[in-house]
Amino acid sequence: MDGTFNENDLSRVVDADKAHVWHHLIQHKPFETTDPRIIVEGKGMRVWDQNGKEWLDAVSGGVWTVNVGYGREEICKAVYDQLMKLCYFAQSAGSIPGSLFAEKLIDKMPGLSRVYYTNSGSEANEKAFKMVRQIAHKKYGGKKNKILYRDRDYHGSTLAAMSAGGQDERNAQYGPFAPGFVRVPHCMEYRKHELGLEHLSGREFGIAAANLIEEVILREGPDTVGALCLEPVTAGGGVIEAPEGYWERVQEICKQYDILLHIDEVVCGIGRTGTWFGYQHYGIKPDFVTMAKGVASGYAAIACMVTTEEVFEMFKDDASDPMNYFRDISTFGGCTAGPAAALVNMQIIEDEGLLENCTAMGDRMMANLKALQEKHAVIGDVRGKGLFLGAELVTDRDTKEPVDEKQAQAVVAEVGAQGVIIGVTNRSVPGKNNTLCFSPALIATAEDIDAITEAVDVALAKVFG
Ligand SMILES: Cc1ncc(COP(=O)(O)O)c(C=O)c1O
């Protein structure tokens, strides 16, 4: 085949895709008889597929990424200009956008001071894990090396990130995993019966849920635990916001046992919950913050591992020792397109007041979803923060028995039949892939929000009567 194709006839693209592309997180058998969806174009909140069909995207590119919406000329132009000037140089040297974005980012993150560039959320998390391990060697004879992670949280697809993975369906069949990762219980109030804490609520429950982490630390031995890695709001594990009192107690526990706190902002980072970072809602003072998806809204690949001056200092305290620095590299952490796009992305959020819009539209969407909960008994719980929301579907509100995941997927399909793309937790927690996920771009209007929830209303009526 020659290299040309007719833009009005994408059948060749579909054929090439079916013949050669292995898509992410999807069973390919159906593509023997149907075509995969190919997204061709995007503008604002909308995308168009290979058949010219228009979709309202309520999931920002499928996985909480395109926070400022599609077709932002100013980002594309900045990336073009930067690539023409300098596309790449290894990050052992600096770059103009790398320095400027680090400065702008740190300005939004009081208490933190150093940015380590890399190219995916998984990799950013691995950088923090490696630092924790190296600190254990430097300060604690290698002993304080365990990394705690939470049930239902996710930190990425690479093997060490999966070793910190609290979603058993993601992990199944990919073990054995790296040693030294230890799971702590989830903190989900809706399913507090699983924790034996059904007698508690509100702040009391939050403190008790955090105390379950302390129990694990005491069991493992505080002198063996180096870090605790948590999502500020759990994403793919079911859109779970920690209860009141939880974070305060988590901080106390970390301080008491000298444990570094690593907050994974890969989803919440850069505006998704109405603040720059999710942790900023809760007064948390993290030692590591990782971020990826929303940093440049998908216009270029960029991820960051941000830490404190105190951690940074530990890696340069003895320059005479040739092993005494962070001996790590990420080749594509040196791509300049990432920070060039990220600078403009952040500027857009500021100039257009998108944090405020996120909060206002998030409140609207939450109210709409709560109204749907009144109407449809199948919605057991509605939760989330800003434009990061979930609706958990159950067969019975008393027993909280999850609906069959096929039914949850049928809702997504029925919403899709109306031209709206929403998500559902997918191959995550066994038996609990039952939470519908909503994460429209931060530019969403009231009309967009209402269109999304109206489509859900129709779909729920169709699937559950
Ligand atoms: C909370 C969280 N952390 C880390 C990751 C991994 O990011 P990436 O796919 O860029 O490696 C994800 C991806 O969905 C995520 O949701």
Ligand as a Chemical Component Dictionary entry (heavy atoms), coordinates in Angstrom:
data_LIG
# 
_chem_comp.id                   LIG 
_chem_comp.type                 NON-POLYMER 
_chem_comp.pdbx_formal_charge   0 
_chem_comp.three_letter_code    LIG 
# 
loop_
_chem_comp_atom.comp_id 
_chem_comp_atom.atom_id 
_chem_comp_atom.alt_atom_id 
_chem_comp_atom.type_symbol 
_chem_comp_atom.charge 
_chem_comp_atom.model_Cartn_x 
_chem_comp_atom.model_Cartn_y 
_chem_comp_atom.model_Cartn_z 
_chem_comp_atom.pdbx_ordinal 
LIG C1 C1 C 0 -3.793 6.853 40.160 1  
LIG C2 C2 C 0 -2.955 6.384 39.002 2  
LIG N1 N1 N 0 -1.634 6.277 39.162 3  
LIG C3 C3 C 0 -0.825 5.879 38.164 4  
LIG C4 C4 C 0 -1.322 5.564 36.927 5  
LIG C5 C5 C 0 -0.406 5.104 35.846 6  
LIG O1 O1 O 0 -0.211 6.086 34.903 7  
LIG P1 P1 P 0 0.371  5.718 33.448 8  
LIG O2 O2 O 0 -0.695 4.938 32.741 9  
LIG O3 O3 O 0 0.654  7.051 32.848 10 
LIG O4 O4 O 0 1.594  4.922 33.654 11 
LIG C6 C6 C 0 -2.707 5.678 36.706 12 
LIG C7 C7 C 0 -3.279 5.370 35.386 13 
LIG O5 O5 O 0 -4.466 5.235 35.201 14 
LIG C8 C8 C 0 -3.552 6.081 37.775 15 
LIG O6 O6 O 0 -4.886 6.159 37.616 16 
# 
loop_
_chem_comp_bond.comp_id 
_chem_comp_bond.atom_id_1 
_chem_comp_bond.atom_id_2 
_chem_comp_bond.value_order 
_chem_comp_bond.pdbx_ordinal 
LIG C1 C2 SING 1  
LIG C2 N1 SING 2  
LIG C2 C8 DOUB 3  
LIG N1 C3 DOUB 4  
LIG C3 C4 SING 5  
LIG C4 C5 SING 6  
LIG C4 C6 DOUB 7  
LIG C5 O1 SING 8  
LIG O1 P1 SING 9  
LIG P1 O2 DOUB 10 
LIG P1 O3 SING 11 
LIG P1 O4 SING 12 
LIG C6 C7 SING 13 
LIG C6 C8 SING 14 
LIG C7 O5 DOUB 15 
LIG C8 O6 SING 16 
# 
